[in-house]
């Protein structure tokens, strides 16, 4: 049985380095054979916004797309997304605007470990 890690990201991609830390943790875990889930909440939902084009920051969206090709699963809180103007169809391909009470609970149920990254 594959071990699973869930990362709860609550910080936005242009506000802090937590999204980059989440990417590094997810990449390392995937490379060691873990299954990895990422659930974004609060400002963290902006990590899946399609079309990010930062000039001085890492492009979190493109890094997450690369990791999804390696098996990363991503869901974000629908309520938090709507509050920040992120709507269905504006998310990076392969990610999901979902539910705290459904998706996060499912991620946690199948996980051996959880890490929360917040500011």
N, C-alpha and C positions, 0 to 999 in steps of 0.2 A: 504494500500500500504506500502510495506517495505521500510524503509529509507535505503539509500545506501551511503557508504563512499568509496572514491577512494584514495588510497595512491600511490603517485609517489615516487619511491625509486631510487636515483641517486648515491648511495654510495655502494661500494662492501663489501662483507661479511668479509673480512680479513683486511680491511683498516680502519674501523670505527665501531661505535656502532649503526649507523643508521638502519642497517638491523634488529638488535635486537629490536630497538624501533618500527620499522614497525610491527614486529611479536607481540609485546606486545599490540600495538594499535589495530591491526587486531583481536587478540584474545578477547580483552575487548569489541570491537564493536560487534563481532559475538555473544558473550555471552549475550549482551544486545538486540539481535534480529536484528541487522543491517545486510544488505547485504554488503559484503566487496570485493572490487576489488583492486588488486595490479598490478601496471604497473611499470616495471623496465626499466631504461634508463641509458646510460653511463655505469659506473662500476657496477651499480646495477644489470645488467643482469646476473652477475656471481652468484647471489643468487640462481638461479635455476639450477646450474650445478650439474648434477647427480654425485654421488660418492664422495661428500665432506667428508673429514675425518680429521677435525682439532683436534689438541691435546689440545690446551689451549683456544680455542674459542668455543662458542656455534655452533652446527651444524645447520646452517641456513636452508639448504636444507631439513633436516628431520623435522624441526619445521614447515616449509611451507607445507610439505606433510601432516602433522597432521592437519593443519588449512584448507587445501583443503577438507579434509574429513568432515569438519564442514561447508563448503560452500564457502570458499575463492576462488575467481577466479584470476588467474595469467596469465598475458601476458607480454612479453618483446619485446623490439625493435630489429627487425631482423638486421638492419644495425649495431647497437651497438654490437650485438652478434657476427656477422661475423668478425667485426674488432678486437674482443677479442678472436677469435678462438673457440667460442661456436657455434656448428652447430646442425641442426635438428637431433634428436635422442640422444642428450647428455643432454637433459633437464629432470628434475625430472618429474615423471609420473603425468599427470594432468595439468601441466603448458604448456604454448604455446609460441613459438617464433613467434611473430606476427608483427604488424605494428603500428608505432606511429600514423599515420594518420587514421588508421581504428580502432584499438583496444582501444587506449587511448581516441580517440574521442567518441567512443561508451560508454566506462566506464564513461567519464565525462557527457555525455548526460543523463545517467540514475542515476547520483549521486546527492545527496543533498549537500554533503560536499567533499572537497578535502584537503589532507595534502601532502605537499612536504617535503621529507627528503633528504638533500644533504649536502655535505661537500665542 
